């Protein structure tokens, strides 16, 4: 009876969670369709009737009078709905549900990415097979606030489509999405120098390559140039949640200075994680300076020990990431060439680069230290 009871509780829990997720998803879909429909009508009237922007203020007030207590339809929100509709002019051409009067004669807008309706549609179809798949499985499952953030932060439509997919795959919050945009995830993807194509099962090679970046911004860490990797490790562990946000989703932290015993000799992995998506142990080795070829040999030993003593039968081979201050690509390539364990080298920085136009107004770092 006990086993049957536990299974019943588990089944009920799954049913409740699935139902809640479906309800939330449907509610989000209906809200987006409403906002899109409202934004589309406003855009048509403003552009075709040559109405001034003040008319939207009047509309907001009149809606409040007609529907006392109505929330979410302030002047500012109506402007956002208009922006939302104009950014994706392709939707009414294939989703009659959004606007019963939609037709191919509708105004062709330029999106903020600079693409016209037909080019935008072709790009989406090339990425998602069909417009219907894109709208139902991606677009309408993303929150309105997510959409606005992407519209305002990502003018490159290909970059935006990349984040669309990541939001759905990883259920990113708006805060997490903004974090990844700020950290340039799109431009860093696939830039990690690695040997994954020779060392990992084919079915996870691309996933592994997409999981790790070539450079990480650890701007939550407060260390000096001369501090060694022990200080770096201490700061990362102290801010482990922020570090996991920096490296991506699906990482579970297993510990720092993770102890391995090989033939009665002790070895310690700086940081050890498990990645749920890859089903692999992930070892991070921290280096405060430039990458050296001998680091690959040390990492190879760690990964061999992890695969032999820690990895479970159903899991994929362990992966090692050497995180250092700087690297020479050819040195890394040669260092990895004859190893059969999956490794990559990434760099890190602890501060954002100051835009070029501001640098001339500030003293260099050494002078700034003297002044302080």
DAUR-V483394 format. One record per residue. RES is the residue in one letter. NEAR is the number of other C-alpha atoms within 8 Angstrom. Layout:
RES & NEAR
RES & NEAR
//
This chain:
X & 4
X & 5
X & 6
X & 7
X & 8
X & 8
X & 8
X & 8
X & 8
X & 8
X & 8
X & 8
X & 8
X & 8
X & 8
X & 8
X & 8
X & 8
X & 8
X & 8
X & 8
X & 8
X & 8
X & 8
X & 9
X & 8
X & 8
X & 12
X & 10
X & 8
X & 8
X & 11
X & 10
X & 9
X & 9
X & 13
X & 11
X & 11
X & 17
X & 12
X & 8
X & 10
X & 11
X & 10
X & 10
X & 11
X & 8
X & 7
X & 7
X & 7
X & 9
X & 6
X & 7
X & 6
X & 8
X & 11
X & 10
X & 8
X & 8
X & 12
X & 9
X & 8
X & 10
X & 10
X & 7
X & 6
X & 7
X & 6
X & 5
X & 8
X & 5
X & 5
X & 10
X & 10
X & 9
X & 7
X & 9
X & 13
X & 10
X & 10
X & 13
X & 14
X & 9
X & 13
X & 13
X & 13
X & 11
X & 9
X & 11
X & 10
X & 9
X & 11
X & 10
X & 8
X & 8
X & 10
X & 5
X & 11
X & 9
X & 6
X & 5
X & 9
X & 7
X & 5
X & 4
X & 6
X & 5
X & 7
X & 9
X & 11
X & 10
X & 8
X & 8
X & 6
X & 9
X & 10
X & 12
X & 7
X & 8
X & 10
X & 10
X & 8
X & 8
X & 13
X & 11
X & 8
X & 6
X & 9
X & 9
X & 9
X & 11
X & 7
X & 10
X & 13
X & 10
X & 9
X & 8
X & 12
X & 9
X & 12
X & 11
X & 12
X & 9
X & 7
X & 7
X & 10
X & 10
X & 10
X & 11
X & 10
X & 12
X & 7
X & 7
X & 10
X & 11
X & 7
X & 8
X & 6
X & 10
X & 12
X & 9
X & 9
X & 10
X & 11
X & 9
X & 10
X & 12
X & 11
X & 6
X & 7
X & 7
X & 10
X & 7
X & 9
X & 7
X & 9
X & 12
X & 9
X & 10
X & 10
X & 10
X & 7
X & 9
X & 8
X & 10
X & 9
X & 5
X & 11
X & 13
X & 9
X & 7
X & 14
X & 11
X & 10
X & 11
X & 11
X & 7
X & 7
X & 9
X & 11
X & 7
X & 7
X & 5
X & 9
X & 11
X & 8
X & 8
X & 10
X & 11
X & 9
X & 8
X & 11
X & 14
X & 13
X & 10
X & 12
X & 11
X & 11
X & 9
X & 7
X & 10
X & 7
X & 7
X & 5
X & 4
X & 4
X & 9
X & 8
X & 9
X & 6
X & 9
X & 13
X & 11
X & 8
X & 10
X & 10
X & 8
X & 6
X & 10
X & 8
X & 6
X & 8
X & 10
X & 10
X & 10
X & 12
X & 9
X & 9
X & 7
X & 7
X & 10
X & 8
X & 8
X & 8
X & 8
X & 9
X & 8
X & 10
X & 8
X & 11
X & 8
X & 8
X & 4
X & 5
X & 6
X & 8
X & 9
X & 8
X & 14
X & 12
X & 14
X & 14
X & 12
X & 12
X & 12
X & 9
X & 5
X & 9
X & 9
X & 13
X & 14
X & 12
X & 15
X & 12
X & 12
X & 11
X & 12
X & 10
X & 7
X & 9
X & 12
X & 7
X & 9
X & 7
X & 9
X & 11
X & 8
X & 8
X & 12
X & 11
X & 8
X & 12
X & 13
X & 9
X & 11
X & 12
X & 10
X & 7
X & 6
X & 7
X & 13
X & 5
X & 4
X & 4
X & 8
X & 11
X & 11
X & 14
X & 12
X & 13
X & 12
X & 14
X & 12
X & 15
X & 12
X & 9
X & 11
X & 7
X & 7
X & 6
X & 10
X & 13
X & 10
X & 7
X & 10
X & 11
X & 7
X & 5
X & 6
X & 6
X & 11
X & 14
X & 15
X & 11
X & 14
X & 14
X & 12
X & 12
X & 11
X & 10
X & 7
X & 7
X & 4
X & 6
X & 6
X & 6
X & 5
X & 8
X & 9
X & 7
X & 5
X & 6
X & 8
X & 6
X & 6
X & 6
X & 8
X & 9
X & 7
X & 6
X & 5
X & 4
//
